[in-house]
C-alpha cells in the first residue's frame, strides 16, 4: 500500500512505475492519490505498460487504485527502438517544465528518455556562477540579458515582469509538483 496524497502529475505515476519494478508478476500494489487527473492517467499508464488496473475507486477527496503487475508490453507508440528524445529549444519556464513532465511520463512508461537542450533551452540547466568569467562584446550582452539561474526564467505568456514565474512556482509548490 502506498499513499501519494498531495502529489500532482506526474508524481504518482512516476512513483508507481518505480514500485511496480520491485514486485513479481501477478503481485498487486494499492495506491491512494488526491490528484484529480490520476484516474485517467492510471488507466492510460496501465494500458501502455501491460499492467492491469484491477480496481479504481473515486470519491470527492481521493482516488484508490489497485494495480497488478502484468507482463511488460513492447511499447510501440511512435518512438524509436532506442527511446524518446525531447528537444527543449525555449528559455521559458513553462515550456521547460512541460518538457520535464513529458520526459517523466515517458520514463514512467518505460522509455529511455533524452532531452536535447538547444542554446535557449540551456537556461534550464544554469547554475549560479560562483566564478566570475570576464566576457566582452556580444557574450557580455547575452550574459546580461539571459537569466542567471532557472529560478529567473520568464514565462512565455503572462510573465508580468517576473511575477508570473513567482506565481507559477508558488502554485507548483502548493500542489507538490517537482
Secondary structure as the mmCIF struct_conf table of DSSP 4:
data_model
#
loop_
_struct_conf.conf_type_id
_struct_conf.id
_struct_conf.beg_label_comp_id
_struct_conf.beg_label_asym_id
_struct_conf.beg_label_seq_id
_struct_conf.end_label_comp_id
_struct_conf.end_label_asym_id
_struct_conf.end_label_seq_id
STRN STRN1 UNK A 2 UNK A 4
TURN_TY1_P TURN_TY1_P1 UNK A 5 UNK A 6
TURN_TY1_P TURN_TY1_P2 UNK A 9 UNK A 10
HELX_RH_AL_P HELX_RH_AL_P1 UNK A 11 UNK A 20
TURN_TY1_P TURN_TY1_P3 UNK A 21 UNK A 22
BEND BEND1 UNK A 23 UNK A 23
TURN_TY1_P TURN_TY1_P4 UNK A 25 UNK A 26
STRN STRN2 UNK A 28 UNK A 33
TURN_TY1_P TURN_TY1_P5 UNK A 36 UNK A 37
HELX_RH_AL_P HELX_RH_AL_P2 UNK A 38 UNK A 49
TURN_TY1_P TURN_TY1_P6 UNK A 50 UNK A 50
STRN STRN3 UNK A 52 UNK A 58
BEND BEND2 UNK A 60 UNK A 61
STRN STRN4 UNK A 63 UNK A 68
HELX_LH_PP_P HELX_LH_PP_P1 UNK A 71 UNK A 73
BEND BEND3 UNK A 77 UNK A 78
STRN STRN5 UNK A 80 UNK A 80
TURN_TY1_P TURN_TY1_P7 UNK A 81 UNK A 82
STRN STRN6 UNK A 83 UNK A 83
STRN STRN7 UNK A 84 UNK A 88
HELX_RH_AL_P HELX_RH_AL_P3 UNK A 93 UNK A 108
TURN_TY1_P TURN_TY1_P8 UNK A 109 UNK A 110
STRN STRN8 UNK A 113 UNK A 117
TURN_TY1_P TURN_TY1_P9 UNK A 119 UNK A 119
HELX_RH_3T_P HELX_RH_3T_P1 UNK A 120 UNK A 125
BEND BEND4 UNK A 130 UNK A 131
HELX_RH_AL_P HELX_RH_AL_P4 UNK A 137 UNK A 145
BEND BEND5 UNK A 146 UNK A 146
BEND BEND6 UNK A 148 UNK A 149
HELX_RH_3T_P HELX_RH_3T_P2 UNK A 150 UNK A 152
HELX_LH_PP_P HELX_LH_PP_P2 UNK A 153 UNK A 155
BEND BEND7 UNK A 156 UNK A 157
HELX_RH_3T_P HELX_RH_3T_P3 UNK A 160 UNK A 162
HELX_RH_AL_P HELX_RH_AL_P5 UNK A 163 UNK A 174
TURN_TY1_P TURN_TY1_P10 UNK A 175 UNK A 176
#
